[in-house]
Amino acid sequence: MKDGTAESGGARSRQREAVNLVLRGELQEAAQVLSVVVPVCLSSLGPAHPTTLLSQYWHAVCLARLGAGDRAVDLLARVNRHADRRMGDRS
């Protein structure tokens, strides 16, 4: 049975690569990497997994900076919903 460990490690590695691209100002390249990472995270780790949420956040940052504000807001809203649920679990 798969436990998501390999997928999680690979997704985190690609996520770090994308964040480094963002920090270097290579937004288009980062957005391309994250456009692959996010669906993999969603399918293998689930929508509330921290790696999925961080990947969506960084993808939204890229999209916003590239002028795709509507898509960025949609992604940030999705991240926020899951973050709110996670915070509610800690209360």
C-alpha positions in Angstrom: 0.0 0.0 0.0 1.3 3.5 -0.9 1.7 5.8 2.1 2.5 8.9 0.1 6.1 9.2 1.5 7.8 9.1 -1.9 5.2 11.4 -3.5 5.5 13.8 -0.6 9.3 13.9 -0.8 9.3 14.4 -4.6 6.7 17.1 -4.3 8.6 18.9 -1.6 11.7 18.7 -3.7 10.0 20.2 -6.7 8.3 22.8 -4.5 11.7 23.9 -3.1 12.9 24.2 -6.7 9.9 26.3 -7.7 10.3 28.6 -4.6 14.0 29.1 -5.5 12.9 30.1 -9.0 10.4 32.6 -7.5 13.1 34.1 -5.3 15.4 34.5 -8.4 12.5 36.2 -10.2 11.9 33.4 -12.7 8.2 33.4 -12.2 7.1 31.8 -15.5 9.3 28.9 -14.9 8.2 28.5 -11.3 4.5 28.7 -12.3 5.2 25.9 -14.9 6.8 23.7 -12.2 4.0 24.3 -9.8 1.3 23.7 -12.4 2.6 20.1 -12.4 3.3 19.8 -8.6 -0.1 21.0 -7.4 -2.1 18.3 -9.2 0.3 15.6 -8.1 0.0 16.8 -4.5 -3.8 17.0 -4.7 -4.1 13.4 -6.0 -1.4 11.8 -4.0 -1.3 13.7 -0.7 -4.8 15.3 -0.6 -6.1 18.9 -0.5 -5.3 19.6 3.2 -1.7 18.3 3.2 0.9 21.0 4.1 2.9 20.3 0.9 -0.3 20.7 -1.2 -1.2 23.9 0.6 2.2 25.4 0.3 2.5 24.5 -3.4 -0.9 26.1 -4.1 0.2 29.2 -2.1 3.4 29.6 -4.2 1.5 28.9 -7.4 -0.9 31.7 -6.5 2.0 34.1 -5.8 3.4 33.3 -9.2 0.1 33.7 -10.9 -0.6 37.0 -9.2 2.8 38.4 -10.2 2.2 37.3 -13.7 -1.1 39.1 -13.9 -3.5 36.1 -13.5 -5.1 37.6 -10.4 -8.4 35.8 -10.6 -6.7 32.4 -10.7 -4.4 33.5 -7.9 -7.4 34.6 -5.7 -9.1 31.3 -6.3 -6.1 29.3 -5.2 -5.5 31.5 -2.1 -9.2 31.1 -1.1 -8.7 27.3 -1.4 -5.6 27.4 0.8 -7.3 29.7 3.3 -10.3 27.3 3.7 -8.0 24.4 4.5 -5.8 26.5 6.7 -8.9 27.6 8.7 -10.0 24.0 9.1 -6.5 23.0 10.3 -6.5 25.9 12.8 -9.9 24.9 14.0 -8.6 21.4 14.7 -6.0 22.9 17.1 -8.5 24.9 19.1 
